[in-house]
Amino acid sequence: MPSRGAEELIALLDNIQESSYRDESNSHDDRVVVAEAARRLLARLETPFERAWRLSWINSNTHTAVQIILDVGIWEAWYLSKRREISLLDLHALARIPCDLMLLRRLLRLLAAEYVIQELGEDYYGSTAFSRALGQPGETVAQTILSGTHHGLDSSRNLPRFLARTAYAEPLDPRNSSYMDLTPERLGMFERCRANPDYQASFIGFMHGLAAYKLDWTEIYDTDILMSDFDNNGEVPLLVDIGGAHGVDVERLLSRYPDLPSGKLVLQDTPGVIALARVNKKIATMHHDFFTPQPVEGARAYFLHAIIHDWDDSDAGRILTNTASAMKKGYSKLLLYESVLVSTGATLYQCVSDVSLMHLISAAERTEARWRELLKAAGFKVCKIWQHPSSLESIIEAELA
């Protein structure tokens, strides 16, 4: 039996609900910092063995169970049934690909223990916000699980072997990455996405979710700077979102200025990605490879969100130079929404992103000094690095030098 003090603490923790952070304007910020405090608490409470066990066995087996139930179609069928409580037998009957009943029972037992679902009684389960999100296959949560299966997990597990073969050199060659070992053809991640629509969809779905999770960039950067001398009746666009995927960022700018005329905001990406975009009809969509010259000239701003960090200095320089060629000196702005690494106190997001770039594409996040060097080499000067205490990333504002 837990002590009285432990029981009181357990009751306090169990009383914290998502609804506690739903109504206030700063609820998202509060929820994030409370969750971070809970993560620190778990790190203090777990023994070294418990932490090793979680990293090596619990997390991986939970992801596997979630993926299997996704594969047989139970998450989606459960969600569409609109039933919040359901028996094992009824869940088994919902499977779109037949599976063994005992197999399903064993997987659900694990997922209940990890609070993916609720265990309401013997062979009787309740849904959670997470399990219901998993039941929407085209949306970000299910696609994020798939992106781990398609891209992240095998690549990260391969990194120790990859580094051992390269004498533990920092991976910076985009032609040689841990990810490339996953296929006999040694396809890079972007090549693999282009070759397989499912892999493309899961990566874009994950990136869409990540973009929606991050702080709205218009809360970090003062967009009135762009509007102050912009002619709504002119021919040039206000903003070109380069490699903007689903268009989350350009939609956010439109939400701030809903009276903008059609065509003043442009979403660019490759044909396969643009085909997945569903944006407001006011936003013009355009096929564009950022390794080719930027076709839209003289726009007030060119926006790149987490694009440059995918490439080494050589390729990043090509993207920036192609963008610079279309810009009007003294008028056009370059806005990069990117991580700016700090020397101490880097966030979990920054660190995970940095190591993910390492094994997926042999790339890296950059410090402020490296950003300034890269932009200077491409003909830019940094005007300001905009930051916000609640933001995972910064806005780097630059102009032609």
DATA-V626543 format. One record per run of one state. SS is the DSSP state (A for helix, B for strand, O for the rest). FROM is the first residue (numbers start at 0). TO is the last residue. If there is no record, write none. Layout:
SS & FROM & TO
SS & FROM & TO
This chain:
O & 0 & 2
A & 3 & 13
O & 14 & 16
A & 17 & 20
O & 21 & 25
A & 26 & 44
O & 45 & 46
A & 47 & 70
O & 71 & 72
A & 73 & 80
O & 81 & 83
B & 84 & 86
A & 87 & 93
O & 94 & 99
A & 100 & 112
O & 113 & 116
B & 117 & 120
O & 121 & 122
B & 123 & 125
O & 126 & 127
A & 128 & 133
O & 134 & 138
A & 139 & 164
O & 165 & 177
A & 178 & 181
O & 182 & 187
A & 188 & 194
O & 195 & 195
A & 196 & 212
O & 213 & 215
A & 216 & 218
O & 219 & 222
A & 223 & 226
O & 227 & 237
B & 238 & 241
O & 242 & 246
A & 247 & 255
O & 256 & 263
B & 264 & 268
O & 269 & 269
A & 270 & 273
O & 274 & 281
B & 282 & 286
O & 287 & 299
B & 300 & 304
O & 305 & 306
A & 307 & 309
O & 310 & 311
A & 312 & 323
O & 324 & 331
B & 332 & 337
O & 338 & 338
B & 339 & 340
O & 341 & 346
A & 347 & 360
O & 361 & 364
B & 365 & 366
A & 367 & 376
O & 377 & 378
B & 379 & 385
O & 386 & 392
B & 393 & 399
O & 400 & 400
